[in-house]
Amino acid sequence: MNIDDSPDMCYLPDMFAETQKIANRFRLSEHIVVYPGDCLNLLKDCPDDLFKLIVTSPPYNIGKEYERKLDLDKYLLQQELVIKECVRTLSPRGSICWQVGNYVDKGSIIPLDTILYPIFTGLGLKMRNRIIWHFEHGLHCTKRFSGRYEAIVWFTKSDDYTFNLDPIRVPQKYPGKKHFKGIKVGQYSSNPLGKNPGDLWIIPNVKSNHIEKTEHPCQYPVELIERLVLALTDANDWVFDPFLGTGTTIIAAIKHSRKGAGAEIVQKYISLAKDRIKQFLAGTLKTRPMNRPVYDPVKAGNSLTISPWKKRNDRGQLRIFDPSEDNERYVNR
Ligand SMILES: C[S@@+](CC[C@H](N)C(=O)[O-])C[C@H]1O[C@@H](n2cnc3c(N)ncnc32)[C@H](O)[C@@H]1O
């Protein structure tokens, strides 16, 4: 692939020129890098011990339009080459997060994180969490339960790693709860900043009605990566994505004053990534806000939640049952 060395400029005030420029090659002086080519070539230009967070969703080797399905062994060797370079370029206080689902072989599933785990630990990394990302939409299976989660496996290079809990706390279920014994009796027991979000994250996936959807078949949502950026990096740190797709990782990074770099081999996704980053810089990119509750069609009164076979009462009103609150009501529709 020919690499066009001229930077993509967004025409913004001079004082922001450096932070608003999308460079095609990695240099320490840049803030945003979208490398049009193989991630291993980009990684060659990156120094040791730099990136505070490397987060990606790699190809799953399932024959998507941007990948050639390989023997599993070959796929793992390819992943290992990239992961090795990622570990070299990872800050001693840094984290690697690999967001993966299942490899499917003749109907049999292999969770990719389970077979990638020995690669990470073999390179001396320690696993800190296996985060379950749960979403509600996807293919409807007929011969097994429909897949409604993927995993994010989080590893660190050392025991002394960045972890900022306060920026990613979520509201408590019972903020009014008080200590009932001991010296703090009567005082509120929960942290007013919220609680640790845990390792089960319920965040909508990017399907056709998602505000961030592009023509890429496998985008992850910005809010998923924002949480990792906020927890695992500080302002001005570098965030890197070897398999950049539509630039989601860079958007999550620069949204929180970090620097972002990534590689992508498919031209239409490179263009999409640059367009999205430019839209973000211009303040026009729509992203789903972090911590917005998942849409509940019953609570929202969506008429499609009413089963056509449901009966009306004798006043002609429809019965609506809200399973989350275990109650029923009648509405005029
Ligand atoms: C699962 S997608 C990532 C999507 C991304 N997380 C997003 O939100 O848009 C994986 C991407 O890796 C790209 N890719 C595959 N092999 C690559 C390589 N060797 N170097 C760089 N990118 C590669 C594919 O074209 C694809 O867009």
The ligand as a MOL file (V3000), in Angstrom:
LIG
                    3D

  0  0  0     0  0            999 V3000
M  V30 BEGIN CTAB
M  V30 COUNTS 27 29 0 0 0
M  V30 BEGIN ATOM
M  V30 1 C -12.7500 -5.8310 14.5230 0
M  V30 2 S -12.1940 -4.5780 13.4530 0 CHG=1
M  V30 3 C -11.8940 -3.2120 14.5490 0
M  V30 4 C -13.0360 -2.2390 14.5950 0
M  V30 5 C -12.7890 -1.0730 15.5190 0
M  V30 6 N -12.6850 -1.4990 16.8950 0
M  V30 7 C -13.8830 -0.0030 15.3990 0
M  V30 8 O -14.5520 0.3180 16.4050 0
M  V30 9 O -14.1160 0.4750 14.2890 0 CHG=-1
M  V30 10 C -10.5890 -5.0810 13.0280 0
M  V30 11 C -9.9480 -4.1740 11.9920 0
M  V30 12 O -8.5840 -4.5570 11.8260 0
M  V30 13 C -8.2120 -4.2990 10.4820 0
M  V30 14 N -6.9730 -5.0830 10.2400 0
M  V30 15 C -6.8520 -6.3970 9.9760 0
M  V30 16 N -5.5450 -6.7530 9.8880 0
M  V30 17 C -4.8240 -5.6240 10.1180 0
M  V30 18 C -3.4380 -5.3500 10.1930 0
M  V30 19 N -2.5240 -6.3070 10.0040 0
M  V30 20 N -3.0310 -4.0830 10.4830 0
M  V30 21 C -3.9590 -3.0950 10.6900 0
M  V30 22 N -5.2950 -3.3050 10.6160 0
M  V30 23 C -5.7250 -4.5440 10.3440 0
M  V30 24 C -9.4420 -4.7300 9.6900 0
M  V30 25 O -9.4870 -4.1560 8.4140 0
M  V30 26 C -10.5730 -4.2630 10.6090 0
M  V30 27 O -11.0630 -2.9870 10.2370 0
M  V30 END ATOM
M  V30 BEGIN BOND
M  V30 1 1 1 2
M  V30 2 1 2 3
M  V30 3 1 2 10
M  V30 4 1 3 4
M  V30 5 1 4 5
M  V30 6 1 5 6
M  V30 7 1 5 7
M  V30 8 2 7 8
M  V30 9 1 7 9
M  V30 10 1 10 11
M  V30 11 1 11 12
M  V30 12 1 11 26
M  V30 13 1 12 13
M  V30 14 1 13 14
M  V30 15 1 13 24
M  V30 16 1 14 15
M  V30 17 1 14 23
M  V30 18 2 15 16
M  V30 19 1 16 17
M  V30 20 1 17 18
M  V30 21 2 17 23
M  V30 22 1 18 19
M  V30 23 2 18 20
M  V30 24 1 20 21
M  V30 25 2 21 22
M  V30 26 1 22 23
M  V30 27 1 24 25
M  V30 28 1 24 26
M  V30 29 1 26 27
M  V30 END BOND
M  V30 END CTAB
M  END
